[in-house]
Amino acid sequence: MVIQLCPGINAPDLSDACVRTSLGAIVPAALVLALCLFSIPRIPAFARPLASAIKFPFRSFLTLREAEALDSQGEKTDDLVIDNTVPLWRTVLLSFVALVEALVWSAAGAYTIIMNKAYIWPGIAQLLIAATWIYASCKPVFWPKPTIHFDLFSLFVLHFVFGIILFGGTLYEYEIFGVPLPQLPFLGLISNLIAILVLLTVVGNMPFELPSNRIKKEDIYVKYSPEDYATMWEWITFSWVYPLITRGSNMTMSEDDVWKLSPTQQSRPVFIKFSTIIRSSLLRRLWAANSQDLILDFFLTYVSVIFAYASPFLLKRILDAIEESSAEDRFQAYIYAFLAFLCTMLKAEADVQHLWFGRRAATRMRVELMAAIYDKALKRQDYSGIIDKDKAKEAADKKAGIKPVENATSDDPKAGADVGKIVNLMAVDANRIAMMVSGAYFIYGAPFEIIIATTFLYNLLGISAFAGFVVLLAGWPLNSFVTKRSVRIHKGVSASRDKRMAVLNELIGAVKFIKFFAWEDRWIQRAMDARGVEMNWMVKARINSVMFSLIWTSAPILVSLISFFTFVYQGNQLTVSVAFTSIALFSMIRQPLNVIPAWIVQILQTGVALKRIEKYLEEDEVDDQVSSIKRARAPYSDEEDDTLSIENGFFKWNEVPEQPEETSKGKGKSHSRASSSDETATAVDSESGSIRSSPEDHRFELKDISVRFPEGELSVITGPTASGKTALLMALLGEMTTISGKLTISKNTSKIDENGLMHSISYAAQSPWLRHQSIKDNILFGQPFDEERYNDVVECCALQPDLNILEDGDDTEIGSRGVSLSGGQKARVALARAVYARTKYVLLDDPLSAVDSHTARFLYDRLFRGPLMANRTVILVTHHVELVLPGTHYLVRILDGRIDAQGTVKDLRAQGVLDHIAQDSTAEAKEEESVAAFEVPVEAQEDSDEADTPVESKKKPRKLVKDEHREAGGVKWAIYNAYLKASSYWTWVMLGILIVCSQSLGVIEKLWVREWGQAYGDGTEPAPYIMASSVLTENEALMNGYMPYHDYQHYSNSYFHVNTTGFGPITLPDVHEHPLYYVGIYGLIGFATAAVGILSISIQYTGALKASRSIFRKLLTGVVRATMRWHDVTPAGRMLNRFGKDIETIDTNLASSLSAVNSSLATFAAAIVTVVIFFPIFLIPAVIIGFFYRLLALGYLKTGRDLRRMESNSRSPIFSEFGELLEGIVTVRAFSAEERFLDDLHDKIDVTTKMWYNFWMTNRWLLLNFDALGGLAVLATTLLALSGYCLSCAMTFTTSVYWACRFWTALELDLNSVERVDLVIKYSPELPPVLHNVSFTLNAKERIGLLGRTGSGKSTLAMSILRFVDPVSGRILIDGIDISTIGVHDLRSRLTFIPQDATLFSGTLRDNLDPFGEHEDSECLDVLYRVQMLSQSAYQSQHTSRAPSRASTPDDVASSVASTAVTDAESKTTVTLDTQVSAGGTNFSQGQRQLIAMARALLRRSSIIVLDEATSSIDFSTDAKIQATIREEFTDSLLLTVAHRLRTVIDYDRLIVLDAGVVAEFDTPLNLIQKEDGIFRTMCLKSGTFTELEAAAKAKAERDVAKASA
């Protein structure tokens, strides 16, 4: 009895029955043994650390159940119920069939051993098979589960494979060798295959997971992604995607038609899990979270490459077998044909699976990074007033005549990111990292492909194969230079893109103001300058790219030429088989060789993106007691001090830490966002020491602050403009940097006191931050709706009359930043939000300045002294001290960042300090209007959507901001044409010619190879060995324009076979004597092809840059010139998305997509011509194949196009909300609302990600089906024709169809960006009139006051003079000219309008005052002095220092630093013309911004000046001085002032009183104040200062009389 395996057989020869049986037994048995060993639960203690370290990267990052539990945090997670009932029939069927198999194989094994005792191995093999079936029988009985048994599925697949081998082997022996068929065993083999198929069908139809009780089964495939619940067969065929494609083919899909993401890829669970991972770097965190997917992607890529190379190997075997005519060879050819088809299918399956794992990793990384960036924004310090240091340094250098130096590190990632940069991190950098990961298989696969091809080459050419690779080594220094340069360039592109986005962000934010001053052209130029810098970097990138292409297209040609020369010089004969096989292998190496350098660059660029995000994530954060997110994640501590206080506090504005190279880390700080102003650290670097010695680095600070606000009382903070009132509130909110002292903030929303108030803060900022929502949602701000409280709040905040007039009431939608409300309405909505929240502490920053005196009195009586503020600690910043004093318990006065006086009102009165404070504020605050607030109708400004009459029945509120428009159907020809035109038609004509040249060269190359073969005269043909891998070059992996061009090799014919006649009468040299002649011509053709390639890529880049420039300018001009109404209804995020992602697509992808389409269509045309000429019979299957390809491609195109468009549109809300959040971060943190904003973001990310992810899933589905079709086509051709050139034709055809479809869809999707950018700006205002029958005439040099309740039409009237609103009927005449007949630019450039919310721009103070450099420095200093921005001493000191330094250019400014005063007290902060201003002017206080706007108007000296409540945020004493300045300065201008303070306009020439859009009164102040029952008289009577006002009016009248008589 001998147990010997297959005696006499050395290698595993499948033609031997013993080998077939042995493999069929050993492989499944080994699998079962491994499964049994791995199921042992306990690992020995010593091996556990090693085992867990090995297992760690392979574990699943987030299981479905874990994701569902994390997603339902806050709800009870216990209620996740899964029905784990296992159907009895399945268990019985699986177990019974396996048991029968076990019994039959046992019987067969026993019989074989008994019958052949001398050689028992075949019997033992059958018993081993029986043992595996016993395992299969026990598993479903003892370990039942309703989800798939992966072990059983694997086992059944193995049995099926070996069952086919056993069955096929028996047939083979019968057909070829005539071995008779043993009837019973043969029937047994057939039954075995049928039984295994039944088992595979049952197990393959078991799902991966079962839905929990939260998901209705009927909603899977509709609402919920079937991905988690798919069966194995659905997964293998990717048919779970098909319902989505059917849906997309039959209709234009909307958001709800696309199913949700799997919980394992949803933002909330993924981010929660990701944030628990702590590693030393961001890269390691990402690896820890995605290692399983990346490892599987890596492994399956190798599987795919092996199968890709198996196809040509088998193809060679087929052709070798065809040449032999024996029956055995013919049968083998059929076997190889089926194996080749199987390899194609397995390769397609490996591709689709590895791409799925790569895409899942990419999806998760994108989600992790986007959520991490947003989460960081909620926690990091607020840097909104930081000024750009580089800009400041640049300005100083320019002024000093120092030339800028090219600095390699100047574009390295820096801290202190602004809004534009943060949006870029989210839109571009996070996406780049995700795309890099999804395309990483290029890097895994390329070296492996090179190794395989090089091994084959070595077998053919010996050592000379490596001679060619010397070229690569020689070219390495050049290559590394280009690579390094590309990284430097990429940093430059990123940094310049950030700067361009920052300019656009500032432009879009302040577009209204730019229009007031007719500065559109200057801003378009400023944005184009920033774009110009970016374009210069892009040009460098393109040149670099061309250099790359040059190196890597010529390298493979040189490699092959040098190898052949070496081979011949060694005395070898270059025969046809050696030459052609080598050429085929060299051409295979060409693609991976091209991929490697491109991906080195790609990796390095992704490294830059990763560093940028990492740098941002490392920025300083606010304290735990400030951030509710950090507090929630920190361990709970009960030692909380229930108060709001500061002890010995010393605070300064947040600053960005300097780079460590300049100072020791963290010590050198840059600039402050000063509540007064600041001077930059670098703007004075080039100044002389004498000037520098002045206190330039005294930034604004709060010093020696000790204050504890009394609980449950009203405390008031007052002080002159820019003394630090807002700064004190910021310090209390924890938004300033604490240098020393102790800050106590009681913030714990879960803690409620006896009055039902949360121990937390609500806050109303001085510039109200409102969200783009309805008024009601803004007031509720996420708090539960309590109708009674809500109505009380609306009433007490004087909002009821406003809501009564609005058609949609409190459902009226307000645009971003509250554009559709007047200044006073915005302030009161923000106030209502602070009051509505049931918080113990209410911090209010000057809410009274934006409302008229009557409303201020109403707010004080009804709100501050009413029940809503009872028991709450209210801290109110105000100038209206007299008004609020009777109800004030505690008062703090600030001067220059120090507390000048504080104490209870009683104590201060006793000390006599109070009188001094009260005098400052004046009794002005007592002024009132005629009637109670709720009786006066209020207009809604022209920008809100209201109708003439309120509608009684509740109807759906009108949307102010319409949903983003989305195109339907195919991309219109007009869009193609727009791009072709922008990039110049000539570009595409030349490219077309070059593509024809390229195709012709391809044909010439094949003809020459043919000629070369015939020159040997032995009649041999080159065999088409190579099958182009149709997937490895996805165009999406060419994710930006810096990749070497779409190597034509990717989608051209790789089969060197054209059956044609030779070169006719031309006599060519003998191939045996002159083999190098043939090699040389072949090389020349190669170089010509490379030259055509380089030329076409250069032309393509030129066209692309041209298009980028012109499309950007067109978009920019369209947006800047759009009407104000369009800006009101279009969120900034939507515009930024266009300028960000869409412009980036046009910059980087579009031209390459278009030229790829052209090339693939040309290849397709060439393939059809080849088929028609050489193999016409193939036209029949070609038409059928083409039909199915078209069917698949159309389904994919329609669905993919919709998904891509929705993805683009769903990105906008993320950026809109992100920009909105960054502006209002202080308010959000004050209200402890961060968690809610984060939840909102998760939902928005999920919407955009589901579009993106499902688009890629449809792409994978197409890929699998295309590959399957291609494989079938080749199989059919092989079986029908079995000849080399037929195969060549079939493969060329299917490959070209595949690429034509792929690139066409990619192009349509990229053109989506042109579609979105090519927008037409239009709006149709269906708005009612705000002003009715208004008629009056104003005289030159008159001073006119415009009065009326908040919302009575004052601002509308002022705006109509600037033609923001054209009259529906009637006309406005200036100097007898109807203003609607002259250009808006001409009109606005000659008028000056100073709006309520003054806007400043980044740059120097001088740039803000005089952007066109039309005035001298001395004039600029003059106006600053006149508006009280400079004290007498500072003015004189700067004036003298500037006089001699006047240079020839108007905007060339010299710097000096001197003390300035904003009040009479000398302040230590500095203001010069070179003071840097941050975007939006946030490093100045609101009052200072209004002063600078006033100075700007003084400088312009227009004939007509309109002031819209332009001094509302300025303290009374400064206001009085400014009014005096206005009286003196604007004597030659017609002055129209919209005023809240009666004292401001009491000495004007005439007053217009508006009431509900009608001119109620129009006369001199004296006449109006004496008019019985007049509105103005009633206002004055109610004000409490009637006698003073009347005296002032009389004095004015007397002055006028005196002037007239003189």
Salt bridges, closest charged atoms under 4 A:
GLU66 OE2 - LYS273 NZ 3.06
GLU68 OE1 - ARG65 NH1 2.70
ASP71 OD1 - ARG268 NH1 3.13
ASP79 OD1 - ARG214 NH2 2.93
ASP151 OD2 - LYS139 NZ 2.47
GLU173 OE2 - ARG20 NH2 3.22
GLU209 OE1 - ARG65 NH2 3.42
ASP293 OD1 - ARG360 NH2 2.62
ASP293 OD2 - ARG364 NH1 3.84
ASP297 OD1 - HIS354 ND1 2.86
ASP320 OD2 - LYS316 NZ 3.04
ASP351 OD2 - LYS347 NZ 2.45
ASP351 OD1 - HIS354 NE2 3.49
ASP375 OD2 - LYS379 NZ 3.02
ASP375 OD1 - ARG633 NH2 3.07
ASP382 OD2 - ARG673 NH1 2.71
ASP390 OD2 - LYS414 NZ 3.84
ASP397 OD1 - LYS393 NZ 3.49
GLU406 OE2 - ARG488 NH2 3.45
ASP411 OD2 - ARG488 NH1 3.21
ASP412 OD1 - LYS491 NZ 2.93
ASP429 OD2 - ARG612 NH2 2.94
ASP498 OD2 - ARG612 NH1 2.68
GLU520 OE2 - LYS515 NZ 3.93
GLU520 OE2 - ARG1388 NH1 3.97
ASP521 OD1 - ARG1121 NH2 2.34
GLU534 OE2 - ARG497 NE 3.25
GLU534 OE1 - ARG500 NE 2.69
GLU534 OE1 - ARG531 NH1 3.15
GLU619 OE1 - ARG380 NH1 2.27
GLU621 OE2 - LYS376 NZ 2.90
GLU621 OE2 - LYS379 NZ 3.97
GLU621 OE1 - LYS630 NZ 2.94
ASP624 OD1 - LYS630 NZ 3.59
GLU640 OE2 - ARG631 NH2 2.61
ASP642 OD2 - LYS751 NZ 3.17
ASP642 OD1 - HIS759 ND1 3.57
GLU655 OE1 - LYS652 NZ 3.13
GLU655 OE2 - ARG699 NH1 3.74
GLU658 OE2 - LYS389 NZ 2.27
ASP685 OD1 - ARG692 NH2 3.85
GLU687 OE2 - LYS399 NZ 3.44
GLU701 OE1 - LYS703 NZ 3.78
ASP704 OD2 - ARG898 NH1 2.50
GLU711 OE1 - LYS840 NZ 3.04
GLU735 OE2 - ARG1229 NE 2.83
ASP786 OD2 - ARG838 NH2 2.72
GLU795 OE2 - ARG862 NH2 3.91
ASP802 OD1 - ARG828 NH2 2.67
ASP802 OD1 - ARG1349 NH2 3.97
GLU807 OE2 - LYS955 NZ 2.98
GLU807 OE1 - ARG958 NH2 2.98
ASP808 OD1 - LYS955 NZ 3.80
ASP811 OD2 - LYS954 NZ 2.62
GLU813 OE2 - HIS772 NE2 2.62
ASP861 OD1 - ARG857 NH1 3.99
ASP900 OD2 - ARG893 NE 3.02
ASP920 OD2 - ARG893 NH1 2.91
GLU924 OE1 - ARG1543 NE 3.85
GLU928 OE1 - HIS854 ND1 3.87
GLU928 OE2 - ARG857 NE 3.12
ASP943 OD2 - LYS512 NZ 3.86
ASP945 OD1 - ARG1125 NH2 2.72
ASP963 OD1 - LYS959 NZ 3.83
GLU964 OE1 - ARG1134 NE 3.81
GLU964 OE2 - ARG1138 NH1 2.50
GLU964 OE2 - ARG1316 NH1 3.29
GLU967 OE2 - HIS965 NE2 3.49
GLU967 OE1 - LYS972 NZ 3.96
GLU1021 OE1 - HIS1057 NE2 2.98
GLU1034 OE1 - ARG1260 NH1 3.34
GLU1034 OE1 - ARG1302 NH2 3.68
GLU1036 OE1 - ARG1302 NH2 2.80
ASP1047 OD2 - HIS1050 NE2 3.82
GLU1073 OE1 - HIS1074 NE2 3.99
ASP1142 OD1 - ARG1211 NH2 3.80
ASP1142 OD2 - ARG1316 NE 2.73
GLU1144 OE2 - ARG497 NH1 3.99
GLU1144 OE1 - LYS1141 NZ 3.86
ASP1147 OD1 - ARG531 NH2 2.87
ASP1202 OD1 - ARG966 NH1 3.73
GLU1207 OE2 - ARG366 NH2 3.29
GLU1207 OE1 - ARG1204 NE 3.61
GLU1207 OE2 - ARG1211 NH1 3.18
GLU1217 OE1 - ARG771 NH2 3.28
GLU1217 OE1 - LYS1244 NZ 2.84
GLU1220 OE1 - ARG771 NE 3.44
GLU1223 OE2 - ARG817 NH2 2.40
ASP1239 OD1 - ARG268 NE 3.41
ASP1243 OD1 - ARG268 NH2 3.63
GLU1308 OE1 - ARG1201 NH1 2.77
GLU1315 OE2 - ARG1205 NH2 2.95
ASP1318 OD1 - LYS1114 NZ 2.76
GLU1326 OE1 - ARG958 NH1 3.73
GLU1342 OE2 - ARG1550 NE 2.76
ASP1366 OD1 - ARG1363 NE 3.20
ASP1397 OD2 - LYS826 NZ 3.99
ASP1410 OD2 - ARG1406 NH1 3.32
GLU1416 OE1 - ARG1446 NE 2.97
ASP1417 OD1 - ARG1406 NE 2.80
ASP1417 OD2 - ARG1442 NH1 3.01
ASP1417 OD1 - ARG1446 NH1 3.11
GLU1419 OE1 - HIS1415 ND1 3.32
ASP1422 OD2 - ARG1426 NH2 3.75
ASP1464 OD1 - LYS1521 NZ 2.98
ASP1474 OD2 - LYS399 NZ 3.92
ASP1474 OD2 - ARG1442 NH2 3.90
GLU1509 OE2 - HIS1540 NE2 2.59
ASP1519 OD2 - ARG1541 NH1 2.85
GLU1529 OE1 - ARG1426 NH1 3.06
GLU1529 OE1 - ARG1501 NH2 3.40
ASP1547 OD2 - ARG1527 NE 2.56
ASP1549 OD1 - LYS1596 NZ 2.73
GLU1561 OE2 - LYS1571 NZ 3.85
GLU1572 OE2 - ARG1577 NH2 3.95
GLU1588 OE1 - ARG1543 NH2 2.52
ASP1600 OD1 - LYS1596 NZ 3.09
